[in-house]
């Protein structure tokens, strides 16, 4: 996959449904990408902080660690979206600078999943993302994130 190809096949929409967040909460202002063949969501990547979930325990299990990382992205979003937002000097909410692209679709092997993560991170950065925040998975996923850079 080249960095100009959208990674829609590697992403699934965030599992956290938008709730009735109060106006001052991050969740009220964060854009959740509508992943489809249409490229409209890609135009909103530039200049944004991007949130990407990795709901995977396999690397943790292989390292004989404590499993539970697969619940990390949903748990993180549950807490993160409820944080209080602030208005920036330009009058916009800080949360408006965030884009949640959902979760990485797990591939058959850990290695293939690392490769998919690298492709997605590379794509997001090539579209002008300020920073890609990968949440969930084990420490092994730092490899895929680094590879994407």
C-alpha positions in Angstrom: 0.0 0.0 0.0 1.3 3.5 -0.8 0.8 6.4 1.5 -1.7 8.0 -1.0 -4.0 5.0 -0.8 -6.7 5.4 1.9 -6.4 2.7 4.6 -10.2 2.2 4.9 -9.7 -1.6 4.7 -7.5 -1.4 7.9 -9.9 0.8 9.9 -13.2 0.3 11.6 -15.3 3.1 13.1 -14.9 3.9 16.7 -17.1 1.6 18.9 -17.8 4.5 21.3 -21.1 6.0 20.3 -21.4 9.8 20.6 -23.3 10.4 23.8 -25.0 13.6 24.9 -21.8 15.3 26.0 -22.1 18.7 27.7 -20.9 21.5 25.5 -17.6 21.8 27.4 -16.6 18.2 27.0 -14.0 17.0 24.4 -16.5 14.3 23.1 -18.8 17.1 21.9 -16.1 18.5 19.7 -14.0 15.6 18.5 -14.7 14.6 14.9 -15.2 10.9 14.4 -14.2 9.8 10.9 -17.0 8.3 8.7 -15.0 5.6 7.1 -16.2 4.8 3.6 -15.0 4.8 0.0 -15.8 8.6 -0.1 -12.7 10.5 0.7 -14.4 13.4 2.5 -13.1 12.4 5.9 -9.5 12.4 4.5 -9.7 16.2 3.9 -10.1 16.8 7.6 -6.8 15.1 8.6 -4.5 18.0 7.9 -3.4 19.9 11.0 -5.2 17.6 13.4 -4.2 15.3 16.2 -5.4 11.9 15.2 -6.6 9.1 17.6 -6.2 5.5 16.4 -7.1 2.5 18.5 -5.4 -0.9 18.5 -7.7 -3.5 20.3 -5.2 -6.3 20.4 -3.8 -8.5 23.2 -1.8 -11.0 21.1 1.6 -9.4 21.6 0.9 -9.1 25.4 -0.1 -12.8 25.5 3.0 -13.9 23.6 5.2 -12.0 26.1 3.3 -13.7 29.0 1.9 -10.4 30.2 -1.4 -9.5 31.6 -4.0 -9.4 28.8 -6.6 -6.6 28.6 -5.0 -4.3 26.1 -7.8 -5.1 23.6 -10.2 -3.1 25.8 -7.8 -0.2 25.9 -9.1 1.9 23.0 -12.7 1.8 24.2 -11.8 2.5 27.8 -9.5 5.4 26.7 -12.2 6.9 24.6 -14.8 6.5 27.4 -12.6 8.6 29.7 -10.9 11.0 27.1 -14.2 12.1 25.6 -15.5 13.1 29.0 -12.5 15.4 29.7 -13.3 19.1 29.8 -12.4 21.0 26.6 -11.0 24.5 26.5 -11.3 27.4 24.1 -8.2 28.4 22.3 -7.0 31.9 21.6 -8.7 31.8 18.2 -12.1 31.0 19.9 -12.3 27.4 18.7 -12.5 24.4 21.0 -9.3 22.4 21.4 -11.3 19.3 20.7 -12.0 20.5 17.2 -8.4 19.9 16.5 -8.8 16.1 17.1 -9.9 13.4 14.7 -10.8 9.9 15.8 -10.3 7.5 12.9 -11.5 4.5 14.9 -9.7 1.2 15.5 -7.2 -0.8 13.4 -8.7 -3.9 11.9 -6.7 -6.8 13.3 -4.9 -9.0 10.7 -4.4 -12.8 10.9 -1.0 -12.4 12.6 0.7 -9.9 14.9 3.3 -9.1 12.3 0.6 -8.4 9.6 -1.2 -6.2 12.1 2.1 -4.2 12.8 2.4 -3.7 9.0 -1.2 -2.5 8.7 -0.6 -0.1 11.6 2.6 1.2 9.8 0.5 1.7 6.6 -2.2 3.6 8.5 0.2 5.8 10.5 2.2 6.6 7.3 -1.0 7.5 5.4 -2.3 9.8 8.2 1.0 11.6 8.4 1.2 11.9 4.6 -2.2 13.7 4.8 -0.8 16.2 7.2 -1.8 14.9 10.6 0.0 16.8 13.4 0.5 13.7 15.4 -1.0 10.2 15.5 -1.9 8.9 19.0 -2.0 5.1 19.0 -4.0 3.8 22.0 -4.2 0.1 23.0 -2.3 -3.0 22.1 0.9 -4.1 23.8 4.3 -2.4 23.8 5.0 -4.3 20.6 2.8 -1.9 18.7 5.3 0.8 19.1 7.2 -1.0 16.3 4.3 -0.6 13.8 3.9 3.1 14.9 7.6 3.8 14.5 7.7 2.0 11.2 4.8 4.2 9.9 6.9 7.3 10.7 
